[in-house]
Amino acid sequence: MNKPCVFFDRDGIVNESPGPGYVEKWDDFHLQPGFVAALQTTAAKGYSSVVITNQQGVAKGLYSEEELAAIHGNMRAQLRTHGVDVLDVFHCPHYAVDECECRKPKPGMIFQASKKHDLELSGSWMIGDSEKDVEAGQNAGCKTIRICPLDEKTKAEFHVEHIDEVAAILEKELVACV
């Protein structure tokens, strides 16, 4: 297969950011229409899509691996009602201080997804709302889009204020691989 992928951070990109807290249950998860539009564009261009998310709430005992899997299962079911889905979801359940290889800004989850699904990273993208997302994507050889206030500095190739702006960038920048 060896096709490119668009990797998406979860909280703040796929769903509305919970702020300083965590999405601990499905009722706290609110899918963003701009993400659905970006996913539709990604699929139309022939790219795979994977969610890459740090979830140290698991390490803190705020929710279990099973509860997290249920949230992601519900997310994928909701996406399918819009005619789209993601290829996979990878999460890092570790504390930030654990210095594991999977926690962003390290690119471990991107490398895991690439190996598992035979993804080609040089034509891939990482989309997130923090500089950790940008660093993880760039460390894996991906182009990047950061969603945050325009007055914040970033090393991302593209910088927009809202997820609603991402589909237009992808429509213009992704080279169709259908």
C-alpha positions as CSV (number, residue, x, y, z in Angstrom):
1,M,0.0,0.0,0.0
2,N,2.6,2.6,1.1
3,K,0.3,5.6,0.9
4,P,0.5,8.9,2.7
5,C,-1.5,9.8,5.8
6,V,-2.9,12.8,7.6
7,F,-2.4,12.4,11.3
8,F,-4.7,14.4,13.6
9,D,-4.3,15.3,17.2
10,R,-7.5,14.6,19.1
11,D,-8.5,17.1,21.8
12,G,-8.9,20.5,20.2
13,I,-8.8,19.1,16.7
14,V,-11.1,16.0,16.4
15,N,-13.3,17.2,19.3
16,E,-13.6,20.4,21.2
17,S,-10.8,21.0,23.7
18,P,-11.8,20.2,27.2
19,G,-9.6,23.1,28.3
20,P,-7.1,22.2,31.1
21,G,-9.0,19.0,32.0
22,Y,-9.6,15.7,30.2
23,V,-12.3,14.0,28.2
24,E,-13.1,11.4,30.7
25,K,-16.4,10.1,29.3
26,W,-18.3,10.1,26.0
27,D,-20.6,12.8,27.2
28,D,-17.6,15.2,27.3
29,F,-16.6,14.4,23.7
30,H,-18.0,16.9,21.1
31,L,-16.9,16.2,17.5
32,Q,-15.9,19.3,15.5
33,P,-17.6,19.8,12.1
34,G,-14.4,21.3,10.8
35,F,-12.6,18.0,11.6
36,V,-15.3,16.0,9.7
37,A,-14.8,18.4,6.7
38,A,-11.0,17.9,6.9
39,L,-11.5,14.1,7.1
40,Q,-13.8,14.2,4.0
41,T,-11.2,16.1,2.1
42,T,-8.4,13.7,3.2
43,A,-10.4,10.7,2.1
44,A,-11.3,12.3,-1.3
45,K,-7.6,12.9,-2.0
46,G,-6.9,9.2,-1.2
47,Y,-5.0,9.7,2.0
48,S,-5.4,7.6,5.1
49,S,-6.2,9.4,8.4
50,V,-5.0,8.4,11.9
51,V,-5.6,10.0,15.2
52,I,-2.5,10.5,17.4
53,T,-3.2,11.5,21.0
54,N,-1.4,11.9,24.3
55,Q,-3.7,10.6,27.0
56,Q,-1.9,10.8,30.4
57,G,-5.4,10.8,32.0
58,V,-5.0,7.0,31.8
59,A,-1.8,7.1,33.9
60,K,-3.5,9.4,36.4
61,G,-6.3,7.0,36.8
62,L,-9.0,9.4,35.6
63,Y,-10.2,6.8,33.0
64,S,-9.1,3.3,32.0
65,E,-7.8,2.0,28.7
66,E,-11.2,0.4,28.3
67,E,-13.1,3.6,28.8
68,L,-10.7,5.4,26.4
69,A,-11.3,2.6,23.8
70,A,-15.1,3.1,24.2
71,I,-14.7,6.8,23.6
72,H,-12.7,6.1,20.4
73,G,-15.2,3.5,19.3
74,N,-18.1,6.0,19.7
75,M,-16.0,8.6,17.9
76,R,-15.5,6.3,14.9
77,A,-19.2,5.3,14.9
78,Q,-20.2,9.0,14.9
79,L,-17.7,9.6,12.0
80,R,-19.2,6.8,10.0
81,T,-22.6,8.6,10.2
82,H,-20.9,11.4,8.2
83,G,-19.5,8.9,5.7
84,V,-15.9,8.9,6.9
85,D,-13.7,7.1,9.4
86,V,-10.1,7.0,10.5
87,L,-7.8,4.1,9.8
88,D,-6.7,3.9,13.4
89,V,-6.3,5.7,16.7
90,F,-3.0,5.6,18.6
91,H,-2.6,7.0,22.1
92,C,0.1,7.4,24.7
93,P,-1.2,6.5,28.1
94,H,2.0,7.6,30.0
95,Y,2.8,10.4,32.3
96,A,4.6,13.3,30.6
97,V,7.6,12.8,32.9
98,D,8.0,9.1,31.8
99,E,10.0,10.2,28.7
100,C,8.5,7.3,26.7
101,E,9.0,7.1,22.9
102,C,5.3,7.4,22.2
103,R,4.5,10.7,23.8
104,K,4.4,13.7,21.6
105,P,6.6,15.7,20.7
106,K,8.4,12.4,20.1
107,P,7.2,10.8,16.8
108,G,6.8,7.2,18.2
109,M,3.0,7.0,17.6
110,I,3.5,8.2,14.0
111,F,6.2,5.6,13.5
112,Q,4.0,2.9,15.0
113,A,1.1,3.8,12.7
114,S,3.5,3.9,9.7
115,K,4.8,0.5,10.5
116,K,1.4,-1.1,11.2
117,H,-0.3,0.3,8.1
118,D,2.6,0.7,5.7
119,L,2.2,4.5,5.5
120,E,4.6,6.7,3.6
121,L,5.6,9.6,5.9
122,S,7.4,11.9,3.5
123,G,4.1,12.8,1.9
124,S,2.1,12.8,5.1
125,W,0.8,15.6,7.4
126,M,0.4,16.2,11.1
127,I,-2.4,18.5,12.2
128,G,-2.6,19.7,15.8
129,D,-3.1,22.6,18.2
130,S,0.2,22.5,20.1
131,E,3.8,22.9,19.2
132,K,4.3,19.3,20.5
133,D,2.1,18.1,17.6
134,V,4.1,20.2,15.1
135,E,7.4,18.8,16.5
136,A,6.1,15.2,16.4
137,G,5.1,15.6,12.8
138,Q,8.3,17.3,11.7
139,N,10.3,14.7,13.6
140,A,8.6,12.0,11.5
141,G,9.2,13.9,8.3
142,C,5.6,15.2,7.8
143,K,4.3,18.6,6.8
144,T,2.4,20.3,9.6
145,I,-0.6,22.5,10.3
146,R,-1.1,24.2,13.6
147,I,-4.4,25.5,14.8
148,C,-4.0,28.2,17.4
149,P,-4.2,32.0,17.7
150,L,-2.3,33.7,14.9
151,D,-0.2,35.7,17.4
152,E,1.4,32.4,18.7
153,K,4.7,31.4,17.2
154,T,5.0,28.1,15.5
155,K,7.3,26.1,13.3
156,A,4.4,24.6,11.3
157,E,4.3,25.1,7.6
158,F,0.7,26.3,7.9
159,H,-0.9,28.2,10.8
160,V,-4.7,28.8,11.1
161,E,-6.9,29.9,13.9
162,H,-9.6,27.2,13.6
163,I,-10.1,23.6,12.5
164,D,-12.8,24.9,10.1
165,E,-9.9,26.4,7.9
166,V,-8.1,23.1,7.5
167,A,-10.2,21.4,4.8
168,A,-9.4,24.3,2.4
169,I,-5.7,23.9,3.0
170,L,-5.8,20.2,2.5
171,E,-7.9,20.6,-0.7
172,K,-5.2,22.9,-2.1
173,E,-2.1,21.2,-0.8
174,L,-2.7,17.4,-0.9
175,V,-1.6,15.7,-4.0
176,A,-4.3,13.2,-4.9
177,C,-3.2,9.6,-4.6
178,V,-6.4,7.8,-5.4
